[in-house]
Amino acid sequence: MDCIFCKIANKEIPADLIYEDENVVAFNDLNPTAPVHLLVIPKKHYSSLNDIDEEKVFGQIFSAIPKITKKLGIKEYRTVVNTGKSAGQSVFHIHVHVLSGREFTWPAG
Ligand code: AMP
């Protein structure tokens, strides 16, 4: 499958990896929009949130996040999952953005 995030998870293309376990990898976003901007992905391919058919995947992703932020010394951060083109999704392998290091406004743009 021609998926850039699968290739990152499989180490076929390089990325700035900051965390890895059996099910999940996290790496710095190529075009950061905050001083800390990383992406957490399951190693298994799911195009979007709509395609996750195993509840355990949510646990795998979200339980990794506090481990990563703790390691980075971050206590406050925003997590974002864009689902579908109109919501801003541009890479169709589900990923959670973890953003920190500046003030964020709400509602999101
Ligand atoms: P989204 O628009 O929610 O689908 O987010 C996709 C994110 O992936 C964007 O923030 C991109 O900057 C980021 N991105 C795309 N390709 C790469 C890559 N090869 N390595 C790291 N981040 C990437």
Backbone and ligand atoms as CSV (ligand in chain L), in Angstrom:
chain,resi,resn,atom,element,x,y,z
A,1,MET,N,N,0.847,-1.207,0.000
A,1,MET,CA,C,0.000,0.000,0.000
A,1,MET,C,C,0.885,1.261,0.000
A,2,ASP,N,N,0.514,2.210,-0.805
A,2,ASP,CA,C,1.328,3.412,-0.938
A,2,ASP,C,C,0.899,4.453,0.102
A,3,CYS,N,N,1.309,4.219,1.340
A,3,CYS,CA,C,0.910,5.121,2.426
A,3,CYS,C,C,2.176,5.608,3.114
A,4,ILE,N,N,2.350,6.920,3.149
A,4,ILE,CA,C,3.589,7.490,3.686
A,4,ILE,C,C,3.763,7.163,5.175
A,5,PHE,N,N,2.672,7.138,5.932
A,5,PHE,CA,C,2.808,6.850,7.366
A,5,PHE,C,C,3.061,5.359,7.614
A,6,CYS,N,N,2.540,4.482,6.744
A,6,CYS,CA,C,2.911,3.054,6.847
A,6,CYS,C,C,4.406,2.915,6.607
A,7,LYS,N,N,4.911,3.682,5.639
A,7,LYS,CA,C,6.348,3.602,5.335
A,7,LYS,C,C,7.187,4.117,6.501
A,8,ILE,N,N,6.715,5.141,7.172
A,8,ILE,CA,C,7.426,5.629,8.360
A,8,ILE,C,C,7.370,4.562,9.458
A,9,ALA,N,N,6.191,3.977,9.677
A,9,ALA,CA,C,6.050,2.949,10.724
A,9,ALA,C,C,6.921,1.730,10.427
A,10,ASN,N,N,7.073,1.419,9.136
A,10,ASN,CA,C,7.891,0.256,8.734
A,10,ASN,C,C,9.362,0.594,8.536
A,11,LYS,N,N,9.721,1.865,8.807
A,11,LYS,CA,C,11.113,2.337,8.646
A,11,LYS,C,C,11.590,2.266,7.202
A,12,GLU,N,N,10.658,2.369,6.278
A,12,GLU,CA,C,11.051,2.385,4.859
A,12,GLU,C,C,11.464,3.789,4.447
A,13,ILE,N,N,10.913,4.790,5.131
A,13,ILE,CA,C,11.392,6.156,4.923
A,13,ILE,C,C,11.690,6.765,6.297
A,14,PRO,N,N,12.665,7.664,6.337
A,14,PRO,CA,C,13.065,8.200,7.643
A,14,PRO,C,C,12.053,9.204,8.197
A,15,ALA,N,N,12.022,9.267,9.503
A,15,ALA,CA,C,11.232,10.292,10.190
A,15,ALA,C,C,11.943,10.535,11.512
A,16,ASP,N,N,11.590,11.645,12.121
A,16,ASP,CA,C,12.196,12.011,13.393
A,16,ASP,C,C,11.414,11.299,14.505
A,17,LEU,N,N,11.687,10.021,14.654
A,17,LEU,CA,C,10.927,9.180,15.603
A,17,LEU,C,C,11.229,9.586,17.040
A,18,ILE,N,N,10.163,9.724,17.836
A,18,ILE,CA,C,10.428,10.060,19.235
A,18,ILE,C,C,9.863,9.033,20.196
A,19,TYR,N,N,9.091,8.104,19.674
A,19,TYR,CA,C,8.527,7.064,20.542
A,19,TYR,C,C,8.127,5.885,19.673
A,20,GLU,N,N,8.311,4.701,20.223
A,20,GLU,CA,C,7.832,3.509,19.525
A,20,GLU,C,C,7.517,2.435,20.543
A,21,ASP,N,N,6.418,1.747,20.345
A,21,ASP,CA,C,6.163,0.515,21.095
A,21,ASP,C,C,5.623,-0.508,20.110
A,22,GLU,N,N,5.051,-1.559,20.601
A,22,GLU,CA,C,4.611,-2.657,19.733
A,22,GLU,C,C,3.573,-2.215,18.694
A,23,ASN,N,N,2.743,-1.258,19.089
A,23,ASN,CA,C,1.588,-0.917,18.249
A,23,ASN,C,C,1.593,0.482,17.668
A,24,VAL,N,N,2.423,1.339,18.209
A,24,VAL,CA,C,2.316,2.772,17.927
A,24,VAL,C,C,3.695,3.367,17.654
A,25,VAL,N,N,3.747,4.360,16.766
A,25,VAL,CA,C,4.957,5.177,16.681
A,25,VAL,C,C,4.568,6.652,16.733
A,26,ALA,N,N,5.497,7.471,17.190
A,26,ALA,CA,C,5.292,8.918,17.212
A,26,ALA,C,C,6.533,9.579,16.625
A,27,PHE,N,N,6.288,10.633,15.857
A,27,PHE,CA,C,7.405,11.328,15.215
A,27,PHE,C,C,7.048,12.798,15.064
A,28,ASN,N,N,8.079,13.612,14.897
A,28,ASN,CA,C,7.841,15.044,14.743
A,28,ASN,C,C,7.212,15.341,13.391
A,29,ASP,N,N,6.245,16.251,13.410
A,29,ASP,CA,C,5.609,16.665,12.158
A,29,ASP,C,C,6.636,17.403,11.294
A,30,LEU,N,N,6.580,17.107,10.007
A,30,LEU,CA,C,7.505,17.707,9.045
A,30,LEU,C,C,7.320,19.224,8.947
A,31,ASN,N,N,6.103,19.679,9.115
A,31,ASN,CA,C,5.786,21.118,9.047
A,31,ASN,C,C,5.103,21.546,10.343
A,32,PRO,N,N,5.898,21.694,11.409
A,32,PRO,CA,C,5.284,21.952,12.725
A,32,PRO,C,C,4.530,23.272,12.780
A,33,THR,N,N,3.403,23.260,13.475
A,33,THR,CA,C,2.614,24.480,13.650
A,33,THR,C,C,2.665,24.964,15.093
A,34,ALA,N,N,3.530,24.366,15.879
A,34,ALA,CA,C,3.745,24.767,17.274
A,34,ALA,C,C,5.155,24.315,17.631
A,35,PRO,N,N,5.735,24.879,18.697
A,35,PRO,CA,C,7.094,24.465,19.087
A,35,PRO,C,C,7.211,22.950,19.288
A,36,VAL,N,N,6.166,22.337,19.811
A,36,VAL,CA,C,6.096,20.870,19.843
A,36,VAL,C,C,4.932,20.469,18.950
A,37,HIS,N,N,5.202,19.658,17.955
A,37,HIS,CA,C,4.135,19.173,17.070
A,37,HIS,C,C,4.523,17.772,16.621
A,38,LEU,N,N,3.898,16.811,17.257
A,38,LEU,CA,C,4.205,15.447,16.858
A,38,LEU,C,C,2.943,14.709,16.467
A,39,LEU,N,N,3.156,13.608,15.781
A,39,LEU,CA,C,2.052,12.789,15.296
A,39,LEU,C,C,2.183,11.406,15.902
A,40,VAL,N,N,1.074,10.904,16.408
A,40,VAL,CA,C,1.058,9.559,16.981
A,40,VAL,C,C,0.178,8.700,16.074
A,41,ILE,N,N,0.742,7.598,15.619
A,41,ILE,CA,C,-0.004,6.745,14.670
A,41,ILE,C,C,0.037,5.280,15.115
A,42,PRO,N,N,-1.021,4.542,14.779
A,42,PRO,CA,C,-0.923,3.095,14.961
A,42,PRO,C,C,-0.066,2.522,13.841
A,43,LYS,N,N,0.670,1.458,14.124
A,43,LYS,CA,C,1.473,0.844,13.066
A,43,LYS,C,C,0.568,0.231,11.998
A,44,LYS,N,N,-0.576,-0.266,12.448
A,44,LYS,CA,C,-1.530,-0.861,11.507
A,44,LYS,C,C,-2.271,0.254,10.750
A,45,HIS,N,N,-2.503,0.029,9.489
A,45,HIS,CA,C,-3.138,1.072,8.676
A,45,HIS,C,C,-4.645,1.149,8.885
A,46,TYR,N,N,-5.100,2.336,9.248
A,46,TYR,CA,C,-6.519,2.690,9.198
A,46,TYR,C,C,-6.562,4.052,8.535
A,47,SER,N,N,-7.407,4.212,7.530
A,47,SER,CA,C,-7.406,5.472,6.778
A,47,SER,C,C,-7.794,6.658,7.645
A,48,SER,N,N,-8.757,6.452,8.523
A,48,SER,CA,C,-9.215,7.555,9.371
A,48,SER,C,C,-9.882,6.965,10.600
A,49,LEU,N,N,-10.332,7.864,11.450
A,49,LEU,CA,C,-11.061,7.443,12.660
A,49,LEU,C,C,-12.254,6.572,12.290
A,50,ASN,N,N,-12.865,6.882,11.161
A,50,ASN,CA,C,-14.049,6.133,10.729
A,50,ASN,C,C,-13.752,4.668,10.440
A,51,ASP,N,N,-12.495,4.340,10.215
A,51,ASP,CA,C,-12.153,2.976,9.791
A,51,ASP,C,C,-11.639,2.098,10.917
A,52,ILE,N,N,-11.495,2.663,12.097
A,52,ILE,CA,C,-11.001,1.837,13.210
A,52,ILE,C,C,-12.119,0.903,13.665
A,53,ASP,N,N,-11.833,-0.379,13.572
A,53,ASP,CA,C,-12.865,-1.366,13.905
A,53,ASP,C,C,-12.489,-2.193,15.129
A,54,GLU,N,N,-11.397,-1.789,15.800
A,54,GLU,CA,C,-10.996,-2.499,17.018
A,54,GLU,C,C,-10.803,-1.469,18.121
A,55,GLU,N,N,-11.604,-1.603,19.162
A,55,GLU,CA,C,-11.547,-0.597,20.235
A,55,GLU,C,C,-10.170,-0.465,20.853
A,56,LYS,N,N,-9.433,-1.564,20.876
A,56,LYS,CA,C,-8.137,-1.531,21.560
A,56,LYS,C,C,-7.173,-0.525,20.911
A,57,VAL,N,N,-7.396,-0.209,19.645
A,57,VAL,CA,C,-6.509,0.733,18.949
A,57,VAL,C,C,-6.555,2.107,19.611
A,58,PHE,N,N,-7.740,2.509,20.065
A,58,PHE,CA,C,-7.848,3.805,20.741
A,58,PHE,C,C,-6.984,3.815,22.001
A,59,GLY,N,N,-7.046,2.718,22.732
A,59,GLY,CA,C,-6.234,2.602,23.952
A,59,GLY,C,C,-4.752,2.616,23.628
A,60,GLN,N,N,-4.402,1.935,22.549
A,60,GLN,CA,C,-2.979,1.877,22.173
A,60,GLN,C,C,-2.459,3.280,21.857
A,61,ILE,N,N,-3.249,4.041,21.109
A,61,ILE,CA,C,-2.804,5.391,20.730
A,61,ILE,C,C,-2.814,6.315,21.943
A,62,PHE,N,N,-3.967,6.375,22.626
A,62,PHE,CA,C,-4.106,7.401,23.659
A,62,PHE,C,C,-3.336,7.082,24.940
A,63,SER,N,N,-3.070,5.814,25.174
A,63,SER,CA,C,-2.250,5.539,26.362
A,63,SER,C,C,-0.781,5.861,26.088
A,64,ALA,N,N,-0.398,5.885,24.815
A,64,ALA,CA,C,0.994,6.253,24.495
A,64,ALA,C,C,1.228,7.754,24.711
A,65,ILE,N,N,0.187,8.559,24.513
A,65,ILE,CA,C,0.384,10.017,24.523
A,65,ILE,C,C,0.932,10.545,25.850
A,66,PRO,N,N,0.335,10.217,26.988
A,66,PRO,CA,C,0.921,10.733,28.235
A,66,PRO,C,C,2.325,10.206,28.524
A,67,LYS,N,N,2.629,9.028,28.003
A,67,LYS,CA,C,4.012,8.535,28.171
A,67,LYS,C,C,4.971,9.431,27.395
A,68,ILE,N,N,4.552,9.797,26.195
A,68,ILE,CA,C,5.398,10.628,25.329
A,68,ILE,C,C,5.537,12.039,25.918
A,69,THR,N,N,4.414,12.620,26.316
A,69,THR,CA,C,4.471,13.992,26.825
A,69,THR,C,C,5.265,14.051,28.136
A,70,LYS,N,N,5.132,13.022,28.932
A,70,LYS,CA,C,5.897,12.966,30.182
A,70,LYS,C,C,7.389,12.957,29.859
A,71,LYS,N,N,7.735,12.138,28.888
A,71,LYS,CA,C,9.128,12.033,28.467
A,71,LYS,C,C,9.652,13.390,27.970
A,72,LEU,N,N,8.762,14.145,27.328
A,72,LEU,CA,C,9.151,15.455,26.793
A,72,LEU,C,C,9.008,16.569,27.832
A,73,GLY,N,N,8.471,16.236,28.993
A,73,GLY,CA,C,8.304,17.236,30.043
A,73,GLY,C,C,7.163,18.208,29.765
A,74,ILE,N,N,6.154,17.732,29.059
A,74,ILE,CA,C,5.019,18.593,28.691
A,74,ILE,C,C,3.801,18.198,29.517
A,75,LYS,N,N,3.165,19.203,30.129
A,75,LYS,CA,C,1.968,18.892,30.920
A,75,LYS,C,C,0.707,19.396,30.242
A,76,GLU,N,N,0.868,20.397,29.366
A,76,GLU,CA,C,-0.303,20.981,28.711
A,76,GLU,C,C,-0.112,20.869,27.218
A,77,TYR,N,N,-1.108,20.346,26.568
A,77,TYR,CA,C,-0.990,20.140,25.124
A,77,TYR,C,C,-2.371,19.954,24.519
A,78,ARG,N,N,-2.421,20.134,23.218
A,78,ARG,CA,C,-3.669,19.911,22.488
A,78,ARG,C,C,-3.535,18.667,21.635
A,79,THR,N,N,-4.582,17.850,21.614
A,79,THR,CA,C,-4.603,16.685,20.727
A,79,THR,C,C,-5.695,16.919,19.683
A,80,VAL,N,N,-5.355,16.621,18.439
A,80,VAL,CA,C,-6.285,16.874,17.323
A,80,VAL,C,C,-6.292,15.667,16.391
A,81,VAL,N,N,-7.484,15.267,15.998
A,81,VAL,CA,C,-7.631,14.228,14.966
A,81,VAL,C,C,-8.524,14.800,13.875
A,82,ASN,N,N,-7.953,15.063,12.724
A,82,ASN,CA,C,-8.745,15.539,11.594
A,82,ASN,C,C,-9.287,14.320,10.848
A,83,THR,N,N,-10.563,14.334,10.590
A,83,THR,CA,C,-11.185,13.187,9.907
A,83,THR,C,C,-11.888,13.672,8.654
A,84,GLY,N,N,-11.318,13.340,7.507
A,84,GLY,CA,C,-11.895,13.756,6.227
A,84,GLY,C,C,-11.315,15.064,5.743
A,85,LYS,N,N,-11.404,15.227,4.431
A,85,LYS,CA,C,-10.793,16.379,3.756
A,85,LYS,C,C,-11.271,17.722,4.307
A,86,SER,N,N,-12.583,17.853,4.472
A,86,SER,CA,C,-13.114,19.152,4.895
A,86,SER,C,C,-12.717,19.472,6.327
A,87,ALA,N,N,-12.349,18.458,7.091
A,87,ALA,CA,C,-11.891,18.681,8.473
A,87,ALA,C,C,-10.394,18.922,8.537
A,88,GLY,N,N,-9.734,18.839,7.370
A,88,GLY,CA,C,-8.307,19.143,7.337
A,88,GLY,C,C,-7.406,17.925,7.229
A,89,GLN,N,N,-7.989,16.739,7.055
A,89,GLN,CA,C,-7.132,15.552,6.939
A,89,GLN,C,C,-6.460,15.529,5.570
A,90,SER,N,N,-5.142,15.407,5.582
A,90,SER,CA,C,-4.405,15.361,4.310
A,90,SER,C,C,-3.640,14.057,4.139
A,91,VAL,N,N,-3.398,13.347,5.224
A,91,VAL,CA,C,-2.735,12.039,5.145
A,91,VAL,C,C,-3.734,11.004,5.663
A,92,PHE,N,N,-4.022,10.033,4.799
A,92,PHE,CA,C,-5.100,9.105,5.136
A,92,PHE,C,C,-4.582,7.816,5.776
A,93,HIS,N,N,-3.876,8.033,6.865
A,93,HIS,CA,C,-3.498,6.997,7.837
A,93,HIS,C,C,-3.731,7.703,9.160
A,94,ILE,N,N,-4.658,7.193,9.945
A,94,ILE,CA,C,-5.064,7.963,11.133
A,94,ILE,C,C,-3.856,8.407,11.966
A,95,HIS,N,N,-3.917,9.627,12.438
A,95,HIS,CA,C,-2.848,10.170,13.273
A,95,HIS,C,C,-3.453,11.170,14.249
A,96,VAL,N,N,-2.868,11.211,15.419
A,96,VAL,CA,C,-3.257,12.210,16.420
A,96,VAL,C,C,-2.144,13.244,16.479
A,97,HIS,N,N,-2.513,14.498,16.225
A,97,HIS,CA,C,-1.552,15.590,16.402
A,97,HIS,C,C,-1.437,15.876,17.892
A,98,VAL,N,N,-0.227,16.054,18.379
A,98,VAL,CA,C,0.000,16.508,19.753
A,98,VAL,C,C,0.775,17.811,19.646
A,99,LEU,N,N,0.137,18.877,20.122
A,99,LEU,CA,C,0.692,20.223,19.943
A,99,LEU,C,C,0.917,20.874,21.301
A,100,SER,N,N,2.049,21.566,21.417
A,100,SER,CA,C,2.330,22.223,22.693
A,100,SER,C,C,3.357,23.332,22.483
A,101,GLY,N,N,3.554,24.130,23.542
A,101,GLY,CA,C,4.618,25.126,23.508
A,101,GLY,C,C,4.157,26.509,23.120
A,102,ARG,N,N,2.879,26.677,22.916
A,102,ARG,CA,C,2.328,28.022,22.685
A,102,ARG,C,C,0.877,28.024,23.136
A,103,GLU,N,N,0.273,29.213,23.125
A,103,GLU,CA,C,-1.148,29.327,23.468
A,103,GLU,C,C,-1.981,28.906,22.258
A,104,PHE,N,N,-3.071,28.234,22.509
A,104,PHE,CA,C,-3.976,27.854,21.426
A,104,PHE,C,C,-5.316,28.537,21.625
A,105,THR,N,N,-5.937,28.876,20.515
A,105,THR,CA,C,-7.255,29.499,20.612
A,105,THR,C,C,-8.334,28.455,20.382
A,106,TRP,N,N,-9.529,28.820,20.759
A,106,TRP,CA,C,-10.689,27.969,20.522
A,106,TRP,C,C,-11.868,28.866,20.220
A,107,PRO,N,N,-12.718,28.609,19.250
A,107,PRO,CA,C,-12.764,27.393,18.438
A,107,PRO,C,C,-11.643,27.306,17.421
A,108,ALA,N,N,-11.363,26.078,17.008
A,108,ALA,CA,C,-10.321,25.829,16.002
A,108,ALA,C,C,-10.737,26.475,14.686
A,109,GLY,N,N,-9.757,26.849,13.904
A,109,GLY,CA,C,-10.034,27.506,12.626
A,109,GLY,C,C,-10.499,26.536,11.563
L,1,AMP,P1,P,-3.525,16.109,8.601
L,1,AMP,O1,O,-3.616,17.338,7.754
L,1,AMP,O2,O,-4.330,16.147,9.860
L,1,AMP,O3,O,-3.824,14.869,7.773
L,1,AMP,O4,O,-2.037,16.010,9.094
L,1,AMP,C1,C,-1.014,15.466,8.322
L,1,AMP,C2,C,0.266,15.963,8.900
L,1,AMP,O5,O,1.314,15.123,8.437
L,1,AMP,C3,C,0.631,17.388,8.491
L,1,AMP,O6,O,0.766,18.187,9.664
L,1,AMP,C4,C,1.963,17.222,7.735
L,1,AMP,O7,O,2.849,18.280,8.000
L,1,AMP,C5,C,2.469,15.903,8.276
L,1,AMP,N1,N,3.342,15.149,7.410
L,1,AMP,C6,C,3.149,14.827,6.119
L,1,AMP,N2,N,4.153,14.069,5.663
L,1,AMP,C7,C,5.005,13.889,6.701
L,1,AMP,C8,C,6.232,13.185,6.874
L,1,AMP,N3,N,6.807,12.526,5.877
L,1,AMP,N4,N,6.829,13.235,8.088
L,1,AMP,C9,C,6.266,13.916,9.109
L,1,AMP,N5,N,5.093,14.572,9.006
L,1,AMP,C10,C,4.481,14.578,7.827
